[in-house]
Amino acid sequence: MKLSVRLFLLCLCLLLLATIRTSQSTEAAATFKAGLARIIITPEKPTWMAGYANRNKPSAEKIHDLFAKALAVQDAKGNRVVIVTTDLLGLPGALSAEVSEHANKSYGLKREQILFNSSHTHTGPVVNSSLVGAYELSDEQNKAVADYTQQLKTNLLKVIGAALKDLSPAKLSFGKGTAPFAMNRRELRNGKIVNGVNREGVVDKEVPVLKIESADGKLRGIAFGYACHNTTLTGEFYQLSGDYAGMAQAAIERDHPGITALFVMGCGADINPYPRSKLEYAQAYGENLATAVNQVLAGQMTTINPELNSIIGTVKIALAPPPSKDEWKARLSDSNVFVQRHTKRWLARLERDGKIMSEYPYTIQIVQLGDLKLIALAGEVVTDYALRLKKEFPGNTWVAGYSNDLCSYIASARMYPEGGYEVVESMIYYDLPGPYTPAIEETIIGKVHELNHRISKSPTGKRP
């Protein structure tokens, strides 16, 4: 009798232990919570389109809608981050900061807990204070841009709130693939660097993929990236669209009904799709990218440990000494109308302030999801930065450009002796007085390492 009782108790203990282990295993697989949301941000009225200075009229209809999408992630300790993606050329830093302030008041999010990234489509609307040197708008057009920007702020706050409201137990996994169509555009022609086709130039064709599943394994969302300009549709296109990135998101959502696909732009400032200038090319590149994502999903992916931390900081990057006042005045007779306008603006500032700005506050953000490190850099960042950072931080490292502030092109040190659009000419359109110094690369990389050290030393659950 005693033996039977002991046997019964032993069996009961083993059953309870198995139940506890099963429960713990289930909880471990779904210790994250994730939420997804989207909102249409297509302009309701014709508006000036961003990215090309040669356009001479507002948008006409659309190829497909533009979206702002959000992925909210929370770990077991309550640490949260929201990644917001937009089918836009980019968001100026002031707009990102304003939306973040409202998100802090509405949802308790700190600035480091929100990451803004834009696809850099050149067939989206102009946003206030972004690439101001590229457009000459009438009062009516400026008002349309201002009205759109105000509605955009409201929509971004809404999509952040909707993603947080959608939080539920989730499993996150990460993998990498490749897509073929990116091509370096810095071509040496007649002794000068021009925007062309450089088949031997540096390029990063990696496709990072973050899979979001429910606790029971149902696919809910996919965040993916690529490092290539969304410029398949060139300046003669006046229909709104997300270019290849918008088409890739639509294709992935077609292949996986009910999910949300978010595109995170990489460091492709010196990279163009090739060939381009036809709608069918953009559609084909979208399908190429969707196929790459689907291949990653079908393969072995790494489950992300359920820990979360984030940090954001700025570093001052130096601008080259500006021209003298006489040199500025000489530029007024330049044959390039954009140079003339740029010169007038800076001469007016020089008269008003008595000096020219000498540095720019550059934003860097790191989101650490378990073993996955997402490094988000502001501006139009060239490929060299991503390739270098992935070497210096081996493992599951994802480097994004076009994040938090569309401030300017960010060229690498090796490009400065070569010159070219990314180094010099683009500053006219970004309304900066001139190029940065070659020290820019070490300044930015050094700040990334500093922030990474700080986030690594900070216990999860405590902000650095």
N, C-alpha and C positions, 0 to 999 in steps of 0.2 A: 504493500500500500504506500509506504514512504517512498519507495522507488518510483512509483507511478506519479506521485505528487511532484517529486523532484524533476522527473522527466517532463511533466506538464509545465512546470515553472521554467525549465530550461528552454523548452520550445517557445513559450510565451516571450521570454527575454530575447531570443533570437529573432522572433517575428517583429518585436518592437524595434530592435536594432536595425533590421532591414528596412522597416518603415521610415525610421529617422534618417537613415542613409539615403533612401530614395527621395525623401523630402528635401534633404540638404542638397542633393544632386540637382533636383529640379530648381531649387532656389538659386544655386550657383550659376545655372544656365540662363537665368533670367533676373540677375541682380540689378542689371540696368533697367531703367525705364526709358522709353523713347516715345516721342510724339511727332507727328508729321502734319503739315498744313500747306495750303497753297492759296493764292489769290491772284486774280487777273489784274495786270497793270497796263494793259493796252490803252493808249490814249483814246478817249471817246471822240475827239475832234482831230482834224488834220493838225500836225505839229511838226516843227523842224526836227530833222533826223540827225543823230549824232555820228561823229567819226570821220566824215569826209568834208573837206572844206570847199569842194567844187559843187556841192548841191546848191540849187537856186530856187527851190520851192519846197513847201511842206510835204509831209507824207501823203500817200494816196492809198487808202484801203490797207489790207494786211494779207500776208500769206498764212499766218496763224497767230493766235494770241500770244502775248508776252505774260510771263508769270514772275511773281516773287514767291519763293518756297522756303519753308523753314523745317529744320530738323532739330528738335529739342532732345537732349540726353541728360539723364539724372542717374547718379549712382546711389548706392545704399545709404551713404552718409548725407545725402541731400545736396551734394555738389551738382550744379547744373551748368550747361552750356547750350546756346542756341546758334546754329549755323544758318544764316540767311543767304540765299542765293537769288540773284535777279537777272532777268534777261535784259540787261542794260549795258551801255558802254562802261559805266562805273559810277560809284557814288563818291562825291567830294567828302573830305573829312568832316567838314562842318555839319553836313546832313547826317552822317553816321553818328556823330556825337549827339546831335539833337534827338534822334530817334532813341539812342541809348539812354539819354536822360529821362525821356518819357517812359521807357521800358523799366527803368529803375523805380520810378514812382508808381507805375501800374502793376509791376510783377516782381519787384524786389531784385531784379537782375543788376549785377555790377557790370561796369564797362568791359572787364576782361571775360565776361560770360557770354558776350555776343560777338560773333564773327560775321562780318558782311563780305560777300564775294560777288563779283559781277562777271558775266560771261564775256563781256566786251564785244557784244554784237554791234556791228556798224549799221544795222537796220532797226535800231530802236530810237526812242525820242531823246532829245536834249534834256538834261537836268540842269537846274540852276547852278551857276558857278563852276561848271565842268567844261574844260577845254574851251574857255571863253575866247581865246585868240583865233579860233577856227571859224567863227560865225559872225556875220554882220546882220543882225536881226532888226526888224522894224519894231515900233512900240507894240503893235498888235501881236507880233510873234513873240516878243519878250513876255507879254502878259500870258499868252498861252503856255509858255514854258514855266512861268511862275505858278500858274494854276495847276499844271500837271505835277510840278514838284510838291506842292502842298498836299495834293491828293496822294501822292506816292508816300509821303511821310505817314499819313494816316493808314495807308494799306500795309506798310511795313510793320507798324505797331500792331495792327490787327493780326497779321500772319504769325508774329511772334507769340501773341496771346493764344491763338488757336492751336499752335504746336504744343505749348505748355499744357493747355487744357486736354490735349490728346494723349498725354503721358500714360503709358501702361507697360507692364513687364515686357522686357525685350532681350534678345540676344544679338550681339553685334559681331560681325566677322569681316576680315580684311583680306584682299588679294590684289594682284597686279596682272595686267595684260599689256598688249601693245596694239597700236593702230597705225596705218601706213602713210597717211596723206600729208603730214607736217613736213615743211621744207624750209631750210634757212634762207632768208631773203637778202642778207648782206653780201652783195655781189661786187667784186672788184672789177670795174669797167673803165678802161682808159685812165688808169691810175687813180680812180676815185671810187669810194664806196657808195653804191646806189641801192635802192630797193629793187631787187631783181630776183634771180633764182641762183642759189649757191648749193649745188648738190653735194658738195664736200664739206659744207659748214656744219657746225655743231647743231644737234637737234635732240630732243627728248621725246621719244614716242611712247613713253610709258602711260598706261591707263590705270590709275589707282581706283579701287572699287571698295566701297563700304556697304555691306549688306545688313539690313535691319529686319529682323524676324520677330514675330510674337513669341511668347514663352512656349507655345505648342508647335513652333517651327513654320508658321505661315509667313510668307514673304510680305513685308509691309512697305519697304522703301529701299532705294538704292541711291547712294551718293557716289559720283564718279567724276573723274577729271581728265583733262588733256591740256597740253601746252602748245597752243596754236591760235593765232589770231582768228577771230570770227569775222573774216573779211572775204569769204567766198563771193558774197554778193557785194559788188563794188558800187561806186558812187552813182551810177546810172539807175540803180534800183531805188524805188520810192515806196515799195510795199514793206510794211512793218513785219519783222520776223526775228527769231533768235538765231538765224543763220544755221550752220551745221549743228551747233550745240542745242538749239531749240528742237531741231529735227531729231537729234539723237535721243533727247528726253522723251519726245513723243513716240519714237519707235520702241524704246524700252517699256514705256507704259502700255503700248499696244501689245507687246509680247508677254507682259505680265499684268493682266487686267486688275485694276483696283489698287495698284501700288502708286507711290509718288517717287519720281526720279528727279534728282537734283544734280545740276552740273556745277562743278567747282573749277574755275579756270586756273591753269598752272602758270609757269613762267615761260611764256611764249612770245615775248615782245619783239623778238627778232625772227619770228617764225610766221610764215603764211601757209594756208592750204594751197596746194598746187596740183592741177590747174584750177583756175577760178573764173569768175565773171559769168557763170551760168547757173540758173536755179537747179538744174539737174545735178550739178557738181555738189552743191550744198546738200541735196537730198542723199546723194551717194555717200558723202562723208558722214552724214548722220547715221546711215545704215552701217557703215564701216565701224563706227564707234559703238553703236548698239551691239553689233556682233562681237566686238572685243569684250564688252561688258558681260554679255551672255556666256561667253567662253570661260570667263573668270568664275561666274556663278556656278557653272557646271563642273568646275574643278575643285581642288582642295583649297579651302580658305582657312585662315587662322582665326580662331575664336579670340575675341578681345577680352582681356581680364577686366572685370567690372570696377575699375577705378578711374576717376576723372579729376583733372585739374586744369587750370588755364591761367595765363598771365599775358599782360599787354604792356608795352612800353614804347617810348619814343627816343630817338637819338638824332642829334643835329648833324645833318650832312652839309658840308661846306660847298658853296658856290664859288666858281672862279671869279677873280677880281672883275668888276664890271667895266664897261667902256667909260672913257672920260665923257664929259658933257659935249665936247666938240665932236667926239666920235659918234655919240648918239645923234647929234644934229645932222651929221653927214649921212646917216642912214635914212633920213627923211626923203632923200632923193632916190632911194633904192627902187629898182623896177618891180620888185615883188610887193604887192599891195599889203600882204600880211605882215611883211617886215615894216612897212610904213606905219601900219596901225599899232603894231607892237611898240615901235619907237615912240609914237605919240603918247601912248599910255605911260611908258616909263619916264619920259621927259616930264610929264605932268606930275608924276609921283616924286621925281627928283626935285622939282620946284616946290612941291608942297612939304616934303619931309627933309630935304637937304641931304639925303643919302639913299642908297640902294640896298635892298636886303642882301645879306651875305651867307645865309644858311637856311635850311628848311627842316622843320621837325618831322622826322620820318617815323612811321608807325610799324611796329612788328608785334605779332601775336603768336603765341604757341598754345595749342590745345593738346593735352596729353590724355589719350583714351587708352588705358592699359599700356600695352607696348607700342601703340600707334602714336606717332608724333606728327601732328599737323602744324607746319610752320607757315604762317600767313604773312606775306609781305605786301606792303602798299605799292601802288603805282604799277607801271608797265615794266615788269622785271624781265630781263633777258635770261636766256637758257643757262648761261654759265652759273648763275646763282643756285639753281635747283641741282645741277649736276654736282657742284661743289658741296652743297649742304648734305646731299644724300651720301657722299663719300665720308664726310666728317661726322655724320650721324647714321652709321650703317644700321640696317634692319628695316623695320616698317616705318619709313619716314616719307611723308607726303608734303610737298612744297607747293604752295599756292601763291600766285601773284594777284594783282587786281583786288586787293582786300583792304577794306576799311577806308581807303583814301585814294582816289584816282588823281595823284599829285603830278606825275610826270613820267617820262621814261626813266628807268633805272638801268644804265649801262654798266658793264663790267670794266675793270681796270684795263684789260688788254685792248678794249675798243678805242680808248682815248687817242692813241697815236694814229689810229685809222680814221677817226672822225665818222661822219655819216649822220643819217637822220636821227637815230636813237641817241646819239651823243650831243649833237648841236642843234640841228634845224628844228627838231620837235619842240624845243623849249619856247619857240615863238608861239606855238599854238597852245601850250600850257601856261603861257603868260608869265614865265619866269625870266629874269633878266639875262640869263646865259646858262652855259653848261655847269655841271658840278665839277669838282676836281677828281682826278683819278683815285684819290683816297677813299672814294665812296664805297668801293667794294669791301675793303678791310673794316671800314666803320660799321657797315651793316652786318657783315658776318660776325664781327666782334660782339655786337649787341645781341645777336641771336645766341651766341654762346653764353653771354652773361645772363640773359633771360632763362635759358635752358638750365644753367647752374642754379639759379634761384628757384625755379619750379621743381627741380630735382631735390633740392634741400628742404623744400616745404612739405611737411606731412600732409598726405591727402586729407582734405577736409578743412585745411587752413590755408587762407590765401597768402601768397608770398608778399 
